[in-house]
Amino acid sequence: MNESLRTATELRRQRLRQRLTNHEGILLLNTPQYPAQRDRYLSYASDTSFRYLTGSEEPEAALFLTKDEELFFHRVRTPREIDFDGVGPDWSKLFLKSKMQVRDLSALVKVVQSFDLKDLQVVAGVHVPHDLLFSSLGVRLKNDLESWLTEMRWRKDEIEISSMRRAGQIAAKGHLDLEKFIKAGASESELKDQYQFLVKRLGSGPLPYNSIFAGGSNATILHHVKSEERGLNEVGLLVDAGASFEGYASDCTRTHWIGQSCDEFLEIHRSVQHAHDEAIKTLGRLKVSLQELHAMTEQVLFDDLRPLLKLNSMADLRELFFHKTSHWIGLDVHDPDPDRFLASQPIVAGVSLTIEPGIYFRERVKDKYPRYANIGVRIENTVLKTDADHGFEILTRVPTVN
């Protein structure tokens, strides 16, 4: 853990502790490591709130905060685990310059009980049965912490912005470098593997989501992930693939045509590009919410496509554009979940989000628009709202990456 990250996580914990009374505590439990089979484990993903507050991804670790105290609990490795996996981090050294105390995980319940708390805020990684573990402590389990963390994580600090900027650069350069491999005869799976190789070489961490490489009619399936289509030719190819850096995600989509130029594809691509560009300009010059930005984007698409497709109403457009224009993004790809948090709040400086309009001529509408059957186009960038004159920064703009 570098010094800047250590300082940032310490400040985040301090902000949380300032919200507590003398009789309240906060407990975060990180996700365990799960076996996939007898001798193989599933790929591990730390709880992102735990990482946000500690900088640690240690499985099964715990963070306990009171108004005045900070304690980090970790599981001490057995001699056999040390033989196979190493001794692990020296947490006392990593937290040496902070007020964090480091304890054995086995002491967690007794330590929490010793503080004689009335209320305990608990956030746990996936499948951690915290209600069963702590209902016997004689404290009330409260759920304000999730909303507090949402508020904090919504606006990014400089450390987070730096990591997101790098993640965006890597993804954008990966998409650019991939273009030389997008040609007649290519397969979805080969291109997917090639992209992963390219961004890993550029410094990406684990890909933040299952990349979508969708050729032909697959481009009209929002979350197409099978990637089995081969011999792509005279079809569109939708590539939705991001990157990560120091845990922070970027989300980026480009749509290509493989083969001879297709007028119908270009018509739709121009309209989607126009809607994308107008959404980003609107974000820069106005105080808008996610909901308002989506409504404006719908209107741009409707005005563009109404004469081309003979649309009668917004309901006709929504058959073709059936997802939201944007979502928040950070340590998680949807961070926080816009359907639950802050969708009606004006977007402020320091907030990162995607802009991703799309039009999809799915199986159910192909008789209505036969010229455009099986065409799917989405254009997506990760964007940061700023205080600058233009008001935004496109983090996935194609840049120079070392």
C-alpha positions as a Markdown table, in Angstrom:
| # | Residue | x | y | z |
|---|---|---|---|---|
| 1 | Met | 0.0 | 0.0 | 0.0 |
| 2 | Asn | 1.6 | 3.3 | -1.1 |
| 3 | Glu | 1.6 | 6.4 | 1.1 |
| 4 | Ser | -1.0 | 8.3 | -0.9 |
| 5 | Leu | -3.5 | 5.4 | -0.7 |
| 6 | Arg | -2.8 | 4.9 | 3.0 |
| 7 | Thr | -3.5 | 8.6 | 3.7 |
| 8 | Ala | -6.7 | 8.5 | 1.5 |
| 9 | Thr | -8.2 | 5.5 | 3.3 |
| 10 | Glu | -7.3 | 6.9 | 6.7 |
| 11 | Leu | -9.2 | 10.1 | 5.8 |
| 12 | Arg | -12.2 | 8.1 | 4.6 |
| 13 | Arg | -12.3 | 6.2 | 7.9 |
| 14 | Gln | -12.1 | 9.4 | 9.8 |
| 15 | Arg | -15.1 | 10.9 | 7.9 |
| 16 | Leu | -17.1 | 7.8 | 8.9 |
| 17 | Arg | -16.0 | 7.9 | 12.6 |
| 18 | Gln | -17.1 | 11.6 | 12.8 |
| 19 | Arg | -20.7 | 10.5 | 12.1 |
| 20 | Leu | -20.8 | 8.1 | 15.1 |
| 21 | Thr | -21.9 | 8.8 | 18.6 |
| 22 | Asn | -20.1 | 7.4 | 21.6 |
| 23 | His | -22.3 | 4.3 | 21.7 |
| 24 | Glu | -22.2 | 3.4 | 18.0 |
| 25 | Gly | -19.8 | 1.2 | 16.0 |
| 26 | Ile | -19.2 | 0.2 | 12.4 |
| 27 | Leu | -18.2 | -3.3 | 11.3 |
| 28 | Leu | -17.2 | -4.3 | 7.8 |
| 29 | Leu | -16.6 | -8.0 | 7.0 |
| 30 | Asn | -14.8 | -8.8 | 3.8 |
| 31 | Thr | -15.8 | -11.6 | 1.5 |
| 32 | Pro | -14.4 | -15.1 | 2.2 |
| 33 | Gln | -12.5 | -17.2 | -0.4 |
| 34 | Tyr | -14.8 | -19.9 | -1.8 |
| 35 | Pro | -13.7 | -23.2 | -3.3 |
| 36 | Ala | -15.0 | -24.1 | -6.8 |
| 37 | Gln | -14.0 | -27.7 | -6.4 |
| 38 | Arg | -12.0 | -29.7 | -3.9 |
| 39 | Asp | -8.6 | -28.4 | -5.0 |
| 40 | Arg | -9.5 | -25.2 | -6.8 |
| 41 | Tyr | -10.8 | -21.8 | -5.7 |
| 42 | Leu | -13.1 | -19.4 | -7.4 |
| 43 | Ser | -11.5 | -16.2 | -8.6 |
| 44 | Tyr | -11.5 | -13.9 | -5.6 |
| 45 | Ala | -13.2 | -10.4 | -5.5 |
| 46 | Ser | -12.9 | -8.3 | -2.4 |
| 47 | Asp | -15.9 | -6.4 | -1.1 |
| 48 | Thr | -15.3 | -3.0 | -2.6 |
| 49 | Ser | -16.4 | -1.0 | 0.4 |
| 50 | Phe | -13.9 | -2.9 | 2.5 |
| 51 | Arg | -11.2 | -2.0 | 0.0 |
| 52 | Tyr | -12.3 | 1.6 | -0.2 |
| 53 | Leu | -11.8 | 2.0 | 3.6 |
| 54 | Thr | -8.7 | -0.1 | 4.2 |
| 55 | Gly | -6.8 | -0.5 | 0.9 |
| 56 | Ser | -6.9 | -4.2 | 1.7 |
| 57 | Glu | -8.4 | -7.2 | -0.2 |
| 58 | Glu | -7.6 | -9.7 | 2.5 |
| 59 | Pro | -10.3 | -12.5 | 2.5 |
| 60 | Glu | -12.3 | -12.8 | 5.6 |
| 61 | Ala | -10.7 | -9.7 | 7.2 |
| 62 | Ala | -12.8 | -7.3 | 9.3 |
| 63 | Leu | -12.7 | -3.5 | 10.0 |
| 64 | Phe | -14.2 | -2.2 | 13.3 |
| 65 | Leu | -14.7 | 1.5 | 13.9 |
| 66 | Thr | -16.0 | 3.5 | 16.8 |
| 67 | Lys | -15.9 | 7.2 | 17.3 |
| 68 | Asp | -12.3 | 7.0 | 18.7 |
| 69 | Glu | -11.0 | 3.6 | 17.7 |
| 70 | Glu | -10.0 | 1.7 | 14.5 |
| 71 | Leu | -9.3 | -2.0 | 14.5 |
| 72 | Phe | -8.3 | -4.3 | 11.7 |
| 73 | Phe | -8.9 | -8.1 | 12.2 |
| 74 | His | -7.3 | -10.7 | 10.0 |
| 75 | Arg | -7.2 | -14.5 | 10.0 |
| 76 | Val | -3.8 | -15.8 | 11.1 |
| 77 | Arg | -2.5 | -18.4 | 8.6 |
| 78 | Thr | -1.7 | -21.9 | 9.8 |
| 79 | Pro | 1.8 | -23.4 | 9.2 |
| 80 | Arg | 0.4 | -25.5 | 6.3 |
| 81 | Glu | -1.2 | -22.4 | 4.7 |
| 82 | Ile | 2.1 | -20.5 | 5.1 |
| 83 | Asp | 3.9 | -23.5 | 3.4 |
| 84 | Phe | 1.5 | -23.3 | 0.4 |
| 85 | Asp | 0.6 | -19.6 | 0.2 |
| 86 | Gly | 3.3 | -17.7 | 2.0 |
| 87 | Val | 3.1 | -15.7 | 5.2 |
| 88 | Gly | 0.9 | -12.9 | 3.8 |
| 89 | Pro | 1.1 | -9.2 | 4.5 |
| 90 | Asp | 2.5 | -7.7 | 7.7 |
| 91 | Trp | -0.6 | -5.7 | 8.6 |
| 92 | Ser | 1.0 | -4.0 | 11.6 |
| 93 | Lys | 3.6 | -2.5 | 9.3 |
| 94 | Leu | 1.1 | -1.5 | 6.6 |
| 95 | Phe | -1.0 | 0.4 | 9.2 |
| 96 | Leu | 2.0 | 1.6 | 11.2 |
| 97 | Lys | 1.5 | 5.3 | 10.5 |
| 98 | Ser | -2.3 | 5.3 | 11.2 |
| 99 | Lys | -4.2 | 4.8 | 14.5 |
| 100 | Met | -5.3 | 1.4 | 13.3 |
| 101 | Gln | -4.8 | -1.5 | 15.7 |
| 102 | Val | -4.3 | -5.0 | 14.2 |
| 103 | Arg | -5.8 | -8.1 | 15.9 |
| 104 | Asp | -6.4 | -11.8 | 15.2 |
| 105 | Leu | -9.8 | -12.4 | 13.6 |
| 106 | Ser | -10.6 | -15.0 | 16.3 |
| 107 | Ala | -10.9 | -12.1 | 18.9 |
| 108 | Leu | -13.4 | -10.1 | 16.9 |
| 109 | Val | -16.6 | -11.0 | 18.8 |
| 110 | Lys | -15.1 | -10.4 | 22.2 |
| 111 | Val | -13.5 | -7.1 | 21.2 |
| 112 | Val | -16.9 | -5.8 | 19.8 |
| 113 | Gln | -18.6 | -6.9 | 23.0 |
| 114 | Ser | -16.0 | -5.1 | 25.1 |
| 115 | Phe | -17.1 | -1.7 | 23.7 |
| 116 | Asp | -20.6 | -2.0 | 25.2 |
| 117 | Leu | -22.3 | -0.5 | 22.1 |
| 118 | Lys | -26.0 | 0.2 | 21.7 |
| 119 | Asp | -26.0 | 0.4 | 17.9 |
| 120 | Leu | -23.8 | -1.4 | 15.3 |
| 121 | Gln | -23.7 | -0.6 | 11.6 |
| 122 | Val | -22.7 | -3.7 | 9.6 |
| 123 | Val | -21.8 | -4.1 | 6.0 |
| 124 | Ala | -20.7 | -7.5 | 4.8 |
| 125 | Gly | -19.2 | -9.1 | 1.7 |
| 126 | Val | -21.3 | -11.5 | -0.3 |
| 127 | His | -22.7 | -14.5 | 1.7 |
| 128 | Val | -21.3 | -13.3 | 5.1 |
| 129 | Pro | -24.1 | -14.3 | 7.7 |
| 130 | His | -23.5 | -11.2 | 9.9 |
| 131 | Asp | -27.1 | -11.2 | 11.3 |
| 132 | Leu | -26.6 | -14.6 | 12.8 |
| 133 | Leu | -23.1 | -13.7 | 14.1 |
| 134 | Phe | -24.0 | -10.5 | 15.8 |
| 135 | Ser | -27.6 | -10.7 | 16.9 |
| 136 | Ser | -26.4 | -12.2 | 20.1 |
| 137 | Leu | -24.3 | -9.2 | 21.0 |
| 138 | Gly | -27.2 | -7.3 | 22.5 |
| 139 | Val | -26.8 | -4.4 | 20.1 |
| 140 | Arg | -29.2 | -3.0 | 17.5 |
| 141 | Leu | -28.1 | -3.7 | 13.9 |
| 142 | Lys | -28.6 | -0.5 | 11.9 |
| 143 | Asn | -28.4 | 0.0 | 8.1 |
| 144 | Asp | -27.3 | 3.7 | 7.7 |
| 145 | Leu | -23.8 | 2.7 | 6.7 |
| 146 | Glu | -24.7 | 1.7 | 3.2 |
| 147 | Ser | -26.2 | 5.1 | 2.5 |
| 148 | Trp | -23.2 | 6.9 | 4.1 |
| 149 | Leu | -20.7 | 4.9 | 2.0 |
| 150 | Thr | -22.8 | 5.6 | -1.2 |
| 151 | Glu | -22.6 | 9.3 | -0.5 |
| 152 | Met | -18.8 | 9.1 | 0.0 |
| 153 | Arg | -18.1 | 6.8 | -3.0 |
| 154 | Trp | -20.3 | 8.8 | -5.3 |
| 155 | Arg | -17.8 | 11.7 | -5.5 |
| 156 | Lys | -14.3 | 10.6 | -6.2 |
| 157 | Asp | -11.2 | 12.0 | -4.5 |
| 158 | Glu | -8.0 | 12.7 | -6.4 |
| 159 | Ile | -6.5 | 9.3 | -5.7 |
| 160 | Glu | -9.6 | 7.7 | -7.2 |
| 161 | Ile | -9.7 | 10.0 | -10.2 |
| 162 | Ser | -6.1 | 9.2 | -11.0 |
| 163 | Ser | -6.8 | 5.5 | -11.0 |
| 164 | Met | -10.0 | 5.9 | -13.0 |
| 165 | Arg | -8.2 | 8.1 | -15.6 |
| 166 | Arg | -5.5 | 5.4 | -16.0 |
| 167 | Ala | -8.2 | 2.6 | -16.3 |
| 168 | Gly | -9.9 | 4.7 | -18.9 |
| 169 | Gln | -6.8 | 5.3 | -20.9 |
| 170 | Ile | -5.9 | 1.6 | -20.9 |
| 171 | Ala | -9.4 | 0.6 | -22.2 |
| 172 | Ala | -9.4 | 3.2 | -24.9 |
| 173 | Lys | -6.0 | 2.2 | -26.1 |
| 174 | Gly | -7.0 | -1.4 | -26.0 |
| 175 | His | -10.0 | -0.7 | -28.2 |
| 176 | Leu | -7.8 | 1.3 | -30.6 |
| 177 | Asp | -5.1 | -1.5 | -30.8 |
| 178 | Leu | -7.9 | -4.1 | -31.3 |
| 179 | Glu | -9.0 | -2.4 | -34.6 |
| 180 | Lys | -6.3 | -4.0 | -36.6 |
| 181 | Phe | -7.6 | -7.5 | -35.7 |
| 182 | Ile | -11.2 | -6.6 | -36.6 |
| 183 | Lys | -11.6 | -8.0 | -40.2 |
| 184 | Ala | -13.5 | -10.4 | -42.2 |
| 185 | Gly | -13.3 | -14.0 | -40.9 |
| 186 | Ala | -12.6 | -13.0 | -37.3 |
| 187 | Ser | -14.4 | -14.7 | -34.4 |
| 188 | Glu | -15.9 | -13.2 | -31.3 |
| 189 | Ser | -13.9 | -15.4 | -29.0 |
| 190 | Glu | -10.6 | -14.6 | -30.7 |
| 191 | Leu | -11.2 | -10.9 | -30.6 |
| 192 | Lys | -12.2 | -11.2 | -26.9 |
| 193 | Asp | -8.9 | -13.0 | -26.1 |
| 194 | Gln | -6.9 | -10.5 | -28.1 |
| 195 | Tyr | -8.4 | -7.5 | -26.3 |
| 196 | Gln | -7.7 | -9.1 | -22.9 |
| 197 | Phe | -4.1 | -9.6 | -23.9 |
| 198 | Leu | -3.8 | -6.0 | -25.2 |
| 199 | Val | -5.1 | -4.3 | -22.0 |
| 200 | Lys | -3.2 | -6.6 | -19.7 |
| 201 | Arg | 0.0 | -5.7 | -21.5 |
| 202 | Leu | -1.0 | -2.0 | -21.0 |
| 203 | Gly | -1.3 | -2.5 | -17.2 |
| 204 | Ser | -4.9 | -3.4 | -16.6 |
| 205 | Gly | -5.8 | -5.4 | -13.5 |
| 206 | Pro | -8.6 | -8.0 | -13.7 |
| 207 | Leu | -11.2 | -7.0 | -16.3 |
| 208 | Pro | -14.1 | -5.3 | -14.4 |
| 209 | Tyr | -16.9 | -7.2 | -16.1 |
| 210 | Asn | -17.4 | -9.9 | -18.6 |
| 211 | Ser | -16.5 | -8.3 | -21.9 |
| 212 | Ile | -19.1 | -8.4 | -24.7 |
| 213 | Phe | -18.0 | -9.2 | -28.2 |
| 214 | Ala | -21.2 | -9.5 | -30.2 |
| 215 | Gly | -21.3 | -10.0 | -34.0 |
| 216 | Gly | -24.4 | -9.8 | -36.2 |
| 217 | Ser | -27.7 | -10.3 | -34.4 |
| 218 | Asn | -25.8 | -10.9 | -31.2 |
| 219 | Ala | -25.2 | -7.1 | -31.1 |
| 220 | Thr | -28.9 | -6.6 | -30.4 |
| 221 | Ile | -28.6 | -8.7 | -27.2 |
| 222 | Leu | -27.7 | -6.3 | -24.4 |
| 223 | His | -25.5 | -8.7 | -22.3 |
| 224 | His | -24.4 | -11.2 | -25.0 |
| 225 | Val | -21.5 | -13.2 | -23.4 |
| 226 | Lys | -21.2 | -16.6 | -25.1 |
| 227 | Ser | -18.8 | -15.3 | -27.8 |
| 228 | Glu | -19.1 | -18.3 | -30.1 |
| 229 | Glu | -19.8 | -16.6 | -33.4 |
| 230 | Arg | -17.1 | -17.3 | -36.1 |
| 231 | Gly | -16.3 | -16.1 | -39.6 |
| 232 | Leu | -17.7 | -12.6 | -39.0 |
| 233 | Asn | -18.3 | -10.8 | -42.4 |
| 234 | Glu | -20.8 | -8.2 | -43.6 |
| 235 | Val | -22.1 | -7.7 | -40.1 |
| 236 | Gly | -21.8 | -5.3 | -37.2 |
| 237 | Leu | -19.6 | -6.0 | -34.2 |
| 238 | Leu | -20.3 | -4.5 | -30.8 |
| 239 | Val | -17.4 | -4.5 | -28.4 |
| 240 | Asp | -18.2 | -3.6 | -24.8 |
| 241 | Ala | -15.0 | -4.0 | -22.9 |
| 242 | Gly | -13.3 | -2.1 | -20.1 |
| 243 | Ala | -10.2 | -2.2 | -17.9 |
| 244 | Ser | -9.2 | -1.7 | -14.3 |
| 245 | Phe | -6.4 | 0.0 | -12.5 |
| 246 | Glu | -5.8 | -0.3 | -8.8 |
| 247 | Gly | -9.3 | -1.7 | -8.5 |
| 248 | Tyr | -11.1 | 1.1 | -10.3 |
| 249 | Ala | -13.1 | 0.3 | -13.4 |
| 250 | Ser | -13.6 | 1.8 | -16.8 |
| 251 | Asp | -16.5 | 1.0 | -19.2 |
| 252 | Cys | -16.1 | 1.5 | -22.9 |
| 253 | Thr | -18.1 | 0.4 | -26.0 |
| 254 | Arg | -17.4 | 0.8 | -29.7 |
| 255 | Thr | -19.4 | -0.7 | -32.6 |
| 256 | His | -17.8 | -1.6 | -35.9 |
| 257 | Trp | -18.9 | -2.8 | -39.3 |
| 258 | Ile | -17.0 | -5.8 | -40.8 |
| 259 | Gly | -17.0 | -6.0 | -44.6 |
| 260 | Gln | -18.2 | -3.6 | -47.3 |
| 261 | Ser | -19.8 | -0.3 | -46.1 |
| 262 | Cys | -23.4 | -0.7 | -45.0 |
| 263 | Asp | -25.6 | 2.4 | -45.4 |
| 264 | Glu | -28.2 | 1.2 | -42.8 |
| 265 | Phe | -25.5 | 0.6 | -40.2 |
| 266 | Leu | -23.9 | 4.1 | -40.8 |
| 267 | Glu | -27.3 | 5.8 | -40.5 |
| 268 | Ile | -27.9 | 4.3 | -37.1 |
| 269 | His | -24.3 | 4.8 | -36.0 |
| 270 | Arg | -24.5 | 8.5 | -36.8 |
| 271 | Ser | -27.6 | 8.9 | -34.8 |
| 272 | Val | -26.2 | 7.1 | -31.8 |
| 273 | Gln | -23.0 | 9.1 | -32.0 |
| 274 | His | -24.9 | 12.3 | -32.1 |
| 275 | Ala | -27.0 | 11.4 | -29.0 |
| 276 | His | -23.8 | 10.4 | -27.2 |
| 277 | Asp | -22.1 | 13.7 | -28.0 |
| 278 | Glu | -25.1 | 15.8 | -27.1 |
| 279 | Ala | -25.4 | 13.9 | -23.7 |
| 280 | Ile | -21.8 | 14.7 | -22.9 |
| 281 | Lys | -22.2 | 18.4 | -23.9 |
| 282 | Thr | -25.3 | 18.6 | -21.7 |
| 283 | Leu | -23.5 | 17.1 | -18.8 |
| 284 | Gly | -20.8 | 19.8 | -19.2 |
| 285 | Arg | -23.0 | 22.8 | -19.4 |
| 286 | Leu | -26.0 | 22.1 | -17.2 |
| 287 | Lys | -26.8 | 20.8 | -13.7 |
| 288 | Val | -28.7 | 17.6 | -14.6 |
| 289 | Ser | -29.5 | 14.4 | -12.9 |
| 290 | Leu | -29.1 | 10.9 | -14.4 |
| 291 | Gln | -32.8 | 10.8 | -15.0 |
| 292 | Glu | -32.8 | 14.2 | -16.8 |
| 293 | Leu | -29.8 | 13.2 | -18.9 |
| 294 | His | -31.6 | 10.0 | -20.0 |
| 295 | Ala | -34.7 | 11.9 | -21.0 |
| 296 | Met | -32.7 | 14.4 | -23.0 |
| 297 | Thr | -30.8 | 11.6 | -24.8 |
| 298 | Glu | -34.1 | 9.8 | -25.6 |
| 299 | Gln | -35.4 | 13.1 | -27.2 |
| 300 | Val | -32.3 | 13.5 | -29.3 |
| 301 | Leu | -32.6 | 9.9 | -30.6 |
| 302 | Phe | -36.3 | 10.3 | -31.3 |
| 303 | Asp | -35.8 | 13.6 | -33.2 |
| 304 | Asp | -33.0 | 12.0 | -35.3 |
| 305 | Leu | -34.7 | 8.7 | -36.0 |
| 306 | Arg | -38.3 | 9.8 | -36.4 |
| 307 | Pro | -38.1 | 10.6 | -40.1 |
| 308 | Leu | -35.7 | 7.7 | -40.9 |
| 309 | Leu | -37.7 | 5.0 | -39.1 |
| 310 | Lys | -41.2 | 6.6 | -39.2 |
| 311 | Leu | -41.4 | 6.6 | -35.4 |
| 312 | Asn | -44.8 | 7.7 | -34.1 |
| 313 | Ser | -44.1 | 8.1 | -30.4 |
| 314 | Met | -41.5 | 7.7 | -27.7 |
| 315 | Ala | -42.8 | 4.2 | -27.1 |
| 316 | Asp | -41.6 | 3.3 | -30.6 |
| 317 | Leu | -38.1 | 4.5 | -29.7 |
| 318 | Arg | -38.1 | 2.6 | -26.4 |
| 319 | Glu | -38.6 | -0.6 | -28.3 |
| 320 | Leu | -35.1 | 0.1 | -29.8 |
| 321 | Phe | -33.5 | 1.9 | -26.9 |
| 322 | Phe | -34.5 | -0.1 | -23.8 |
| 323 | His | -31.7 | 0.7 | -21.3 |
| 324 | Lys | -30.6 | 3.8 | -19.4 |
| 325 | Thr | -28.1 | 6.3 | -20.9 |
| 326 | Ser | -25.8 | 6.2 | -17.9 |
| 327 | His | -24.8 | 4.6 | -14.7 |
| 328 | Trp | -22.3 | 5.6 | -11.9 |
| 329 | Ile | -18.9 | 3.9 | -12.0 |
| 330 | Gly | -15.9 | 3.4 | -9.6 |
| 331 | Leu | -14.6 | 0.4 | -7.7 |
| 332 | Asp | -17.7 | -1.4 | -9.0 |
| 333 | Val | -18.9 | -1.0 | -12.6 |
| 334 | His | -22.2 | 0.2 | -11.2 |
| 335 | Asp | -21.0 | 2.2 | -8.3 |
| 336 | Pro | -23.4 | 3.0 | -6.7 |
| 337 | Asp | -26.5 | 1.3 | -8.2 |
| 338 | Pro | -28.3 | 4.2 | -10.0 |
| 339 | Asp | -31.7 | 2.4 | -9.7 |
| 340 | Arg | -31.3 | 2.7 | -5.9 |
| 341 | Phe | -29.2 | 5.8 | -5.3 |
| 342 | Leu | -28.9 | 9.3 | -6.4 |
| 343 | Ala | -30.5 | 9.0 | -9.9 |
| 344 | Ser | -32.5 | 12.2 | -9.3 |
| 345 | Gln | -29.6 | 14.2 | -7.8 |
| 346 | Pro | -27.8 | 16.8 | -9.9 |
| 347 | Ile | -24.5 | 15.5 | -11.1 |
| 348 | Val | -21.7 | 17.4 | -9.4 |
| 349 | Ala | -17.9 | 17.7 | -9.9 |
| 350 | Gly | -16.0 | 14.6 | -8.9 |
| 351 | Val | -18.7 | 12.2 | -10.0 |
| 352 | Ser | -17.9 | 9.6 | -12.6 |
| 353 | Leu | -20.5 | 8.0 | -14.9 |
| 354 | Thr | -20.9 | 6.4 | -18.3 |
| 355 | Ile | -22.6 | 7.8 | -21.3 |
| 356 | Glu | -23.9 | 4.9 | -23.5 |
| 357 | Pro | -26.9 | 5.4 | -25.8 |
| 358 | Gly | -27.7 | 2.5 | -28.1 |
| 359 | Ile | -30.2 | 1.3 | -30.7 |
| 360 | Tyr | -31.0 | -2.4 | -31.2 |
| 361 | Phe | -33.1 | -3.9 | -34.0 |
| 362 | Arg | -34.0 | -7.1 | -32.1 |
| 363 | Glu | -35.8 | -10.2 | -33.3 |
| 364 | Arg | -39.1 | -8.8 | -32.1 |
| 365 | Val | -38.9 | -5.7 | -34.2 |
| 366 | Lys | -37.3 | -7.0 | -37.4 |
| 367 | Asp | -40.6 | -7.2 | -39.3 |
| 368 | Lys | -41.3 | -3.5 | -38.4 |
| 369 | Tyr | -37.8 | -2.3 | -39.6 |
| 370 | Pro | -36.7 | -5.0 | -42.1 |
| 371 | Arg | -33.9 | -2.8 | -43.6 |
| 372 | Tyr | -32.2 | -2.6 | -40.2 |
| 373 | Ala | -32.8 | -6.2 | -39.0 |
| 374 | Asn | -30.0 | -7.5 | -36.7 |
| 375 | Ile | -28.2 | -4.2 | -36.4 |
| 376 | Gly | -27.2 | -3.2 | -32.9 |
| 377 | Val | -25.1 | 0.0 | -32.1 |
| 378 | Arg | -23.9 | 1.3 | -28.8 |
| 379 | Ile | -21.3 | 4.0 | -28.1 |
| 380 | Glu | -20.1 | 4.3 | -24.6 |
| 381 | Asn | -17.5 | 6.3 | -22.7 |
| 382 | Thr | -16.6 | 6.7 | -19.0 |
| 383 | Val | -16.9 | 10.4 | -18.2 |
| 384 | Leu | -15.9 | 12.6 | -15.2 |
| 385 | Lys | -17.9 | 15.7 | -14.2 |
| 386 | Thr | -15.5 | 18.5 | -13.5 |
| 387 | Asp | -15.4 | 22.1 | -12.4 |
| 388 | Ala | -13.6 | 23.2 | -15.6 |
| 389 | Asp | -15.2 | 25.5 | -18.2 |
| 390 | His | -16.2 | 22.6 | -20.4 |
| 391 | Gly | -17.4 | 20.7 | -17.4 |
| 392 | Phe | -16.4 | 17.1 | -18.2 |
| 393 | Glu | -13.5 | 14.9 | -19.0 |
| 394 | Ile | -13.8 | 11.8 | -21.2 |
| 395 | Leu | -11.7 | 9.2 | -19.4 |
| 396 | Thr | -11.9 | 6.7 | -22.2 |
| 397 | Arg | -10.8 | 9.0 | -24.9 |
| 398 | Val | -8.0 | 7.4 | -27.0 |
| 399 | Pro | -4.7 | 8.8 | -25.4 |
| 400 | Thr | -1.1 | 7.9 | -25.2 |
| 401 | Val | -0.4 | 5.0 | -22.8 |
| 402 | Asn | 3.1 | 4.2 | -21.8 |
